[in-house]
């Protein structure tokens, strides 16, 4: 099998692949932005909900680190989410200096709905893709994502 370094004729497959990734990012990003806006969310607020949904309750400081934002920034996000009844803040049970953040029942229901929408989209996009091709696609996505994180470790928080 030829590597990209061996190919000298025609458009470089790597450039074509990167162009495809840019187009995918643009289309998927627009779709996500629309879906979040319809639900009254920003990307940052959705990221907070998603982190709490997947990782469970955590301190504000841990949440800020997980999202790659300042503690002050996460405070503003949590203020808005708490006002909507999606998150709750309470004293940490073992560290009196920390505040523990968790999803409320409404927040879990809301985020489960987001996950359901994601699952429906995944089913629509990949329903007829053979499993072996999907496995290769997923492995390649992991490889490309890791390389991008190596280039920009601060990106993709």
Backbone as JSON, one array per atom type, in Angstrom:
{
  "sequence": "XXXXXXXXXXXXXXXXXXXXXXXXXXXXXXXXXXXXXXXXXXXXXXXXXXXXXXXXXXXXXXXXXXXXXXXXXXXXXXXXXXXXXXXXXXXXXXXXXXXXXXXXXXXXXXXXXXXXXXXXXXXXXXXXXXXXXXXXXXXXXXXXXXXXXXXXXXXXX",
  "N": [[0.84, -1.18, 0.0], [0.55, 2.21, -0.83], [1.99, 5.09, 0.7], [1.14, 8.44, 1.67], [3.39, 9.93, 1.12], [4.48, 8.69, -1.06], [2.93, 9.33, -3.2], [2.7, 11.21, -6.04], [1.23, 12.21, -8.13], [-1.65, 13.97, -9.3], [-4.3, 15.4, -7.18], [-3.37, 15.77, -3.79], [-4.26, 13.19, -1.65], [-4.41, 13.63, 1.11], [-4.91, 16.39, 1.34], [-7.43, 16.51, 0.17], [-8.83, 14.96, 1.98], [-8.59, 16.55, 4.29], [-9.93, 18.84, 3.45], [-12.47, 17.71, 3.27], [-12.9, 17.15, 5.99], [-12.99, 19.77, 7.01], [-15.3, 20.7, 5.74], [-17.18, 18.91, 6.82], [-16.97, 19.64, 9.54], [-17.97, 22.23, 9.39], [-20.65, 21.86, 8.49], [-21.68, 20.08, 10.45], [-21.2, 21.61, 12.73], [-22.87, 23.84, 12.28], [-25.36, 22.57, 12.31], [-25.41, 21.64, 14.96], [-25.27, 24.1, 16.34], [-27.72, 25.26, 15.59], [-29.51, 23.38, 16.69], [-28.9, 23.64, 19.42], [-29.52, 26.35, 19.85], [-32.27, 26.28, 19.41], [-33.02, 25.08, 21.71], [-32.4, 26.9, 23.58], [-29.75, 27.06, 24.36], [-26.23, 27.75, 24.69], [-23.07, 26.93, 23.18], [-21.16, 26.69, 25.2], [-22.73, 26.38, 27.55], [-24.05, 24.0, 26.93], [-21.85, 22.29, 26.89], [-21.15, 22.24, 29.6], [-23.43, 21.01, 30.72], [-23.27, 18.53, 29.41], [-20.82, 17.54, 30.39], [-21.44, 17.21, 33.13], [-23.49, 15.36, 32.89], [-22.19, 13.13, 31.83], [-19.98, 12.71, 33.56], [-20.89, 13.04, 36.12], [-21.64, 14.59, 39.36], [-19.5, 17.31, 40.27], [-16.87, 19.46, 41.5], [-16.94, 23.05, 41.19], [-14.47, 24.04, 40.42], [-13.24, 21.75, 39.31], [-14.98, 21.34, 37.2], [-14.56, 23.65, 35.7], [-11.88, 23.2, 34.94], [-12.21, 20.86, 33.47], [-13.72, 21.78, 31.32], [-12.01, 23.61, 30.29], [-12.01, 26.31, 30.92], [-12.0, 29.42, 32.8], [-12.44, 29.52, 36.39], [-14.1, 31.69, 37.05], [-15.5, 32.09, 34.68], [-16.95, 29.68, 34.5], [-18.6, 30.02, 36.65], [-20.39, 32.0, 35.79], [-21.66, 30.6, 33.72], [-22.87, 28.55, 35.19], [-24.56, 30.06, 36.82], [-26.54, 30.89, 34.99], [-27.54, 28.39, 34.13], [-28.46, 27.35, 36.53], [-30.44, 29.16, 37.13], [-32.28, 28.41, 35.21], [-33.04, 26.05, 36.25], [-31.62, 23.75, 35.74], [-29.21, 22.9, 36.84], [-27.76, 22.29, 40.08], [-26.21, 23.76, 42.92], [-24.28, 23.0, 45.72], [-22.92, 22.83, 49.05], [-19.8, 21.22, 49.26], [-19.48, 17.88, 50.47], [-17.17, 17.11, 51.91], [-15.22, 19.04, 51.68], [-15.1, 22.09, 52.77], [-14.5, 24.42, 51.45], [-15.19, 24.12, 48.85], [-17.6, 23.98, 46.16], [-20.12, 21.86, 45.15], [-21.34, 20.74, 42.08], [-24.23, 19.65, 40.37], [-26.47, 17.94, 38.13], [-29.91, 18.75, 38.07], [-33.08, 17.04, 38.49], [-34.64, 17.96, 36.37], [-32.56, 18.87, 34.76], [-31.22, 16.46, 34.16], [-33.21, 15.15, 32.69], [-33.51, 16.94, 30.57], [-30.9, 16.86, 29.42], [-30.77, 14.17, 28.79], [-32.61, 14.19, 26.74], [-31.18, 15.65, 24.85], [-29.18, 13.8, 24.35], [-30.74, 11.78, 23.24], [-31.52, 13.01, 20.84], [-29.01, 13.18, 19.63], [-28.46, 10.45, 19.38], [-30.48, 9.69, 17.6], [-29.69, 11.12, 15.32], [-27.22, 9.88, 14.83], [-28.09, 7.29, 14.2], [-29.52, 7.81, 11.86], [-27.47, 8.78, 10.18], [-25.61, 6.65, 10.05], [-26.89, 4.22, 9.7], [-26.96, 2.45, 7.46], [-24.33, 1.8, 7.09], [-21.82, -0.57, 6.81], [-20.68, -2.54, 9.58], [-17.9, -3.15, 9.77], [-16.77, -1.12, 8.21], [-17.57, 1.09, 9.65], [-16.13, 0.67, 12.01], [-13.5, 1.07, 11.06], [-13.72, 3.74, 10.25], [-14.26, 4.97, 12.75], [-11.87, 4.39, 14.13], [-10.06, 5.83, 12.58], [-11.05, 8.43, 13.01], [-10.39, 8.73, 15.73], [-7.59, 8.63, 15.57], [-7.01, 10.9, 13.94], [-8.09, 12.93, 15.54], [-6.46, 12.71, 17.84], [-4.0, 13.44, 16.71], [-4.54, 16.09, 16.01], [-4.91, 17.15, 18.55], [-2.33, 16.87, 19.5], [-1.07, 18.81, 17.96], [-2.37, 21.11, 18.82], [-2.63, 21.3, 21.9], [-4.26, 22.75, 23.67], [-6.66, 22.98, 22.43], [-10.01, 21.73, 21.82], [-11.18, 21.24, 24.34]],
  "CA": [[0.0, 0.0, 0.0], [1.32, 3.44, -0.93], [1.75, 6.12, 1.7], [0.95, 9.75, 1.06], [4.68, 10.43, 0.66], [4.79, 8.03, -2.32], [2.0, 9.77, -4.24], [3.13, 12.48, -6.6], [0.34, 12.61, -9.2], [-3.01, 14.34, -8.93], [-4.44, 16.1, -5.89], [-2.93, 14.98, -2.64], [-5.4, 12.66, -0.88], [-4.47, 14.24, 2.43], [-5.59, 17.69, 1.21], [-8.84, 16.22, -0.1], [-9.4, 14.51, 3.26], [-8.69, 17.69, 5.19], [-11.04, 19.65, 2.95], [-13.69, 17.02, 3.69], [-13.07, 17.37, 7.43], [-13.43, 21.15, 7.21], [-16.71, 20.78, 5.33], [-17.94, 18.19, 7.84], [-17.0, 20.46, 10.75], [-18.86, 23.37, 9.14], [-22.04, 21.39, 8.43], [-22.05, 19.55, 11.76], [-21.21, 22.73, 13.67], [-24.09, 24.62, 12.04], [-26.48, 21.75, 12.78], [-25.37, 21.65, 16.42], [-25.61, 25.45, 16.8], [-29.16, 25.42, 15.43], [-30.18, 22.55, 17.69], [-28.74, 24.23, 20.76], [-30.27, 27.6, 19.9], [-33.69, 25.92, 19.55], [-33.23, 24.66, 23.11], [-31.98, 28.0, 24.44], [-28.41, 26.8, 24.87], [-25.0, 28.11, 23.99], [-22.12, 25.81, 23.15], [-20.54, 26.59, 26.53], [-23.7, 25.8, 28.5], [-24.24, 22.59, 26.55], [-20.66, 21.57, 27.34], [-21.27, 22.04, 31.05], [-24.45, 19.98, 30.95], [-22.75, 17.26, 28.92], [-19.79, 17.08, 31.34], [-22.11, 16.73, 34.34], [-24.26, 14.18, 32.51], [-21.28, 11.99, 31.63], [-19.03, 12.5, 34.65], [-21.54, 13.15, 37.41], [-21.36, 15.8, 40.13], [-18.09, 17.68, 40.46], [-16.7, 20.81, 42.02], [-16.88, 24.09, 40.17], [-13.08, 24.11, 39.93], [-13.03, 20.6, 38.43], [-15.78, 21.58, 36.01], [-13.83, 24.66, 34.92], [-10.73, 22.54, 34.35], [-12.72, 19.9, 32.48], [-14.2, 22.54, 30.16], [-10.94, 24.46, 29.79], [-12.37, 27.71, 31.12], [-11.64, 29.91, 34.12], [-13.5, 29.34, 37.39], [-15.03, 32.81, 36.95], [-16.35, 31.82, 33.51], [-17.88, 28.6, 34.81], [-19.59, 30.57, 37.58], [-21.42, 32.65, 34.98], [-22.42, 29.55, 33.03], [-23.69, 27.87, 36.18], [-25.64, 30.97, 37.25], [-27.62, 30.82, 33.99], [-28.11, 27.03, 34.14], [-29.18, 27.19, 37.79], [-31.66, 29.97, 36.99], [-33.2, 27.62, 34.39], [-33.39, 24.85, 37.0], [-30.95, 22.58, 35.15], [-28.13, 22.46, 37.72], [-27.84, 22.71, 41.49], [-24.92, 23.89, 43.6], [-24.39, 22.82, 47.17], [-21.63, 22.69, 49.73], [-19.14, 19.91, 49.11], [-19.63, 17.17, 51.75], [-15.92, 16.92, 52.66], [-14.33, 20.19, 51.5], [-15.98, 23.24, 53.01], [-14.14, 25.52, 50.54], [-15.63, 23.8, 47.49], [-19.01, 23.88, 45.84], [-20.4, 20.7, 44.3], [-22.35, 21.03, 41.05], [-24.85, 18.44, 39.82], [-27.69, 18.15, 37.36], [-31.18, 18.53, 38.76], [-33.92, 16.11, 37.73], [-34.95, 18.64, 35.1], [-31.32, 18.89, 33.98], [-30.99, 15.09, 33.64], [-34.21, 14.91, 31.66], [-33.15, 17.8, 29.45], [-29.68, 16.35, 28.8], [-31.15, 12.88, 28.17], [-33.25, 14.55, 25.48], [-30.1, 15.99, 23.93], [-28.54, 12.53, 23.97], [-31.67, 11.1, 22.34], [-31.38, 13.64, 19.54], [-27.72, 12.73, 19.09], [-28.6, 9.04, 19.0], [-31.31, 9.65, 16.38], [-28.86, 11.57, 14.21], [-26.25, 8.81, 14.55], [-28.8, 6.2, 13.53], [-29.83, 8.25, 10.51], [-26.25, 8.91, 9.4], [-24.78, 5.45, 9.92], [-27.74, 3.02, 9.71], [-26.65, 1.51, 6.38], [-22.87, 1.63, 6.96], [-21.39, -1.86, 7.37], [-19.98, -2.42, 10.85], [-16.44, -3.12, 9.59], [-16.42, 0.21, 7.72], [-17.76, 2.01, 10.77], [-14.99, 0.46, 12.9], [-12.35, 1.74, 10.44], [-14.02, 5.17, 10.34], [-14.09, 5.38, 14.14], [-10.44, 4.33, 14.44], [-9.44, 6.96, 11.9], [-11.45, 9.64, 13.74], [-9.58, 8.79, 16.95], [-6.22, 8.94, 15.16], [-6.96, 12.28, 13.48], [-8.34, 13.78, 16.71], [-5.25, 12.7, 18.66], [-2.96, 14.24, 16.04], [-4.91, 17.5, 16.15], [-4.63, 17.55, 19.94], [-0.87, 17.01, 19.61], [-0.73, 20.07, 17.33], [-2.95, 22.17, 19.63], [-3.1, 20.65, 23.14], [-5.28, 23.54, 24.35], [-7.9, 22.9, 21.68], [-10.87, 20.57, 22.04], [-11.41, 20.96, 25.76]],
  "C": [[0.89, 1.25, 0.0], [0.99, 4.35, 0.24], [1.55, 7.44, 0.97], [2.24, 10.3, 0.5], [5.05, 9.84, -0.7], [3.95, 8.55, -3.48], [2.4, 11.14, -4.75], [2.22, 12.98, -7.71], [-1.03, 12.98, -8.66], [-3.07, 15.07, -7.6], [-4.04, 15.19, -4.74], [-4.14, 14.49, -1.86], [-5.53, 13.29, 0.5], [-5.19, 15.59, 2.38], [-7.08, 17.49, 0.98], [-9.52, 15.79, 1.2], [-9.58, 15.67, 4.23], [-9.81, 18.63, 4.74], [-12.38, 19.04, 3.36], [-13.96, 17.2, 5.18], [-13.55, 18.78, 7.72], [-14.9, 21.3, 6.85], [-17.6, 20.09, 6.35], [-18.07, 19.03, 9.11], [-17.97, 21.63, 10.58], [-20.32, 22.94, 9.18], [-22.5, 20.9, 9.8], [-22.13, 20.66, 12.8], [-22.47, 23.57, 13.53], [-25.32, 23.88, 12.55], [-26.56, 21.77, 14.31], [-25.78, 23.02, 16.96], [-27.12, 25.68, 16.71], [-29.93, 24.63, 16.49], [-30.07, 23.11, 19.09], [-29.54, 25.52, 20.9], [-31.77, 27.32, 20.07], [-34.02, 25.52, 20.98], [-32.77, 25.73, 24.09], [-30.6, 27.82, 25.04], [-27.34, 27.47, 24.03], [-24.11, 26.88, 23.98], [-21.5, 25.6, 24.54], [-21.48, 25.96, 27.55], [-23.95, 24.34, 28.21], [-23.06, 21.76, 27.01], [-20.67, 21.29, 28.82], [-22.27, 20.94, 31.36], [-23.92, 18.61, 30.55], [-21.7, 16.68, 29.87], [-20.44, 16.52, 32.6], [-22.9, 15.47, 34.07], [-23.36, 12.95, 32.44], [-20.42, 11.68, 32.85], [-19.63, 12.62, 36.04], [-21.16, 14.43, 38.13], [-19.87, 16.04, 40.29], [-18.03, 19.1, 41.0], [-16.67, 21.8, 40.87], [-15.49, 24.17, 39.57], [-12.79, 22.96, 38.97], [-13.79, 20.78, 37.11], [-15.09, 22.61, 35.1], [-12.63, 24.03, 34.22], [-11.15, 21.59, 33.24], [-13.14, 20.6, 31.19], [-13.14, 23.46, 29.59], [-11.27, 25.94, 29.88], [-11.94, 28.13, 32.53], [-12.77, 29.62, 35.11], [-14.54, 30.47, 37.33], [-16.01, 32.59, 35.8], [-17.38, 30.75, 33.83], [-18.94, 29.08, 35.8], [-20.72, 31.24, 36.81], [-22.29, 31.64, 34.25], [-23.38, 28.86, 34.0], [-24.82, 28.75, 36.7], [-26.83, 30.85, 36.3], [-28.31, 29.45, 34.02], [-28.91, 26.79, 35.42], [-30.49, 27.98, 37.73], [-32.72, 29.23, 36.17], [-33.6, 26.31, 35.07], [-32.71, 23.58, 36.49], [-29.81, 22.05, 36.02], [-28.4, 22.97, 39.14], [-26.42, 22.8, 42.03], [-25.16, 23.75, 45.09], [-23.0, 22.69, 47.76], [-21.08, 21.29, 49.51], [-19.18, 19.19, 50.45], [-18.34, 17.04, 52.56], [-14.95, 18.09, 52.55], [-15.17, 21.46, 51.61], [-15.66, 24.44, 52.12], [-14.71, 25.32, 49.14], [-17.14, 23.74, 47.38], [-19.19, 22.73, 44.86], [-21.54, 21.04, 43.35], [-22.91, 19.72, 40.54], [-26.06, 18.85, 38.97], [-28.89, 17.95, 38.28], [-31.94, 17.45, 37.98], [-34.27, 16.68, 36.37], [-33.73, 18.65, 34.18], [-31.0, 17.53, 33.38], [-31.96, 14.77, 32.51], [-33.87, 15.69, 30.39], [-31.94, 17.24, 28.69], [-29.91, 14.97, 28.18], [-31.82, 13.13, 26.83], [-32.22, 14.93, 24.43], [-29.42, 14.72, 23.43], [-29.43, 11.75, 23.01], [-31.61, 11.68, 20.93], [-30.09, 13.25, 18.85], [-27.81, 11.29, 18.61], [-29.43, 8.88, 17.73], [-30.5, 10.07, 15.16], [-27.84, 10.51, 13.83], [-26.9, 7.67, 13.79], [-29.1, 6.57, 12.08], [-28.57, 8.29, 9.64], [-25.57, 7.58, 9.1], [-25.58, 4.15, 9.83], [-27.34, 2.0, 8.64], [-25.15, 1.32, 6.15], [-22.49, 0.29, 7.58], [-20.51, -1.66, 8.61], [-18.46, -2.36, 10.69], [-15.98, -1.76, 9.07], [-16.56, 1.25, 8.84], [-16.61, 1.88, 11.78], [-13.74, 1.17, 12.36], [-12.52, 3.26, 10.54], [-13.77, 5.68, 11.75], [-12.62, 5.39, 14.54], [-9.71, 5.51, 13.8], [-9.8, 8.28, 12.57], [-10.61, 9.81, 15.01], [-8.16, 9.22, 16.6], [-6.09, 10.41, 14.75], [-7.16, 13.24, 14.66], [-7.12, 13.85, 17.6], [-4.15, 13.53, 18.03], [-3.28, 15.73, 16.14], [-4.65, 17.99, 17.57], [-3.14, 17.69, 20.19], [-0.42, 18.36, 19.03], [-1.18, 21.25, 18.21], [-3.51, 21.56, 20.92], [-4.17, 21.44, 23.88], [-6.62, 23.45, 23.66], [-8.72, 21.68, 22.09], [-11.11, 20.21, 23.48], [-12.74, 20.3, 25.99]]
}
